[in-house]
Amino acid sequence: MPTRRDVVRKARHENFPVASRLLPRRYRGHLMNVYRFARSVDDAGDETAPAWRLSYLDSIDADLTRLYTGSAPRLPFIRALAGTVEACAIPPEPFRRLVEANRRDQSVPRYTTFDELLGYCELSANPVGHIVLHVFGRADPSRFALSDHVCTALQIIEHCQDVAEDHARGRVYLPAEDLRRFGATEEDLVRAPTPVPLRRVLALQTRRAKALLDSGGPLAASLTGFARLAVAGYVAGGRAAVAALERADHDVVGRAVRPATRRLLAEWPVAAVGRTGLGRKAAR
């Protein structure tokens, strides 16, 4: 399981500021505890020996039960989460959905349609947005709906960036019907430079992510203070990552396509007022 130092290092490589230094220490601490949980669960599903993955995920779920029934958790990253759960009144359901997403990864390595992929994002991405809203005391159903658009977009963008890495783990998060539509094959996922048919698939997913970011954009404007600052940073990071994918012409195999800091900083104030991002193109 990742140490706190490992978590801080991984956070620096995310598309968005996980816990910006512009936030007060209490918020940064809560956000890093949540991120540590999410990373630890992902590592349990990705990096644990395959024969042990489901049992490890079961042990995480059991530790969540201990946490929410007043017993002492056994795993360090769940013990660290205890203070955040209590201070922010976060319910167990979004944490359990993250565990369930990693269980699904062990048995569902492919998705036929984009709608099926959206169903996966309901487990793997959207719960994080709900937790963040609880951290800032701004959790309500209308904001959850907007947050889901943002979090799903961020997940799709990451899938576009990591096609080769995901394939090495035996997973493909690009819809099979889109691969067929553009004549791309799974072999294209590991060919560098990225073959043109696969680039077209990635361009479609990027446009979809961009549209989702725009539809979820009003979330930041519905907030105030540090909550607005944090959420706008997540949206800005997603938009900067989209710009990076477009600038690279979706050539992602064998290279790291990451958002430019300058673009993220330019998008941040735009996202804070709920506007669509810089240099928009229509989604198809």
C-alpha positions, 0 to 999 in steps of 0.5 A: 500500500502507498505511504503518505510520501508515495501519495504526495508524489502521485498527487503531483502527477495528476491532471489537476491540483489534488489539494492546492496550497491555496487552500487552508491546511484543514482542507488540504489534509482532508483532501489528501486523506481522501486521495490516499484512500482512492489511490490505495484502493486503486493500487489494491486492484492494480498492483497487488498480486492477482490472486490476492486482489479480491481478498484485499479489496474485501479487507478494505471493505471490512475496515470501512465497516469497522470505521463506521461502526466505531471499531478501530480500522486496521489499515493505515490509510483508513485510520488516517481517513477516520478524522476526515469522515467524522469532521466532514460527516461523509457517509460510507456509500461513496467509499464503498463504490470506489472499492466496488469499481476495483472489484469490477476491474477484476472481472470486466476488462472491456466495455462495448459501448460508451454508456457502459463506460459511463456506468463504470465511471459512476463507481470509479470516478463520481464518488470522489466528487461527492466526497469532495463536496462533503469535505467542503460542506456543500453536498446536495443532489443538484451539485452531485449531478454537476459533479458527476459530469466533471468527474466522469470527464476527468476519468475519460481523459485519464483513460485517453492518456493511459491507453497503453498502460491500461492495456498492459494491465489487461484492460481497455477503457475505450468502447469497443463499438468506437474502436470498430467504427474507426477501424482501430484494433487493440494492437494499436493501443501499444503501437508508437506513434499512435496509429491514425484510427486510434487517434480518431477514437481518442479524439471522440472520447476527448470531445465527449469529455470536453462536453461533460466538463462544459455541462458540469462547469456551473458547479464551481459557480454554484459554490463560494470561497475555498470550495469554488477555488478547489472545484474550479482547479479540478475543472481547469485541470481537465480542460488543460489536459484536453488541450494537451491531448488536442495539441499532441494530436492524440498521439499518446502511445509511448509518450506522456501527454500532460496538461501544461501548467500555464494552460491550467492557470489560465483556465482556473479563473474561467472555470471559477465563474462557470464559463466554458473553457478557452478555445472551445470546439463543438463536440460531435 
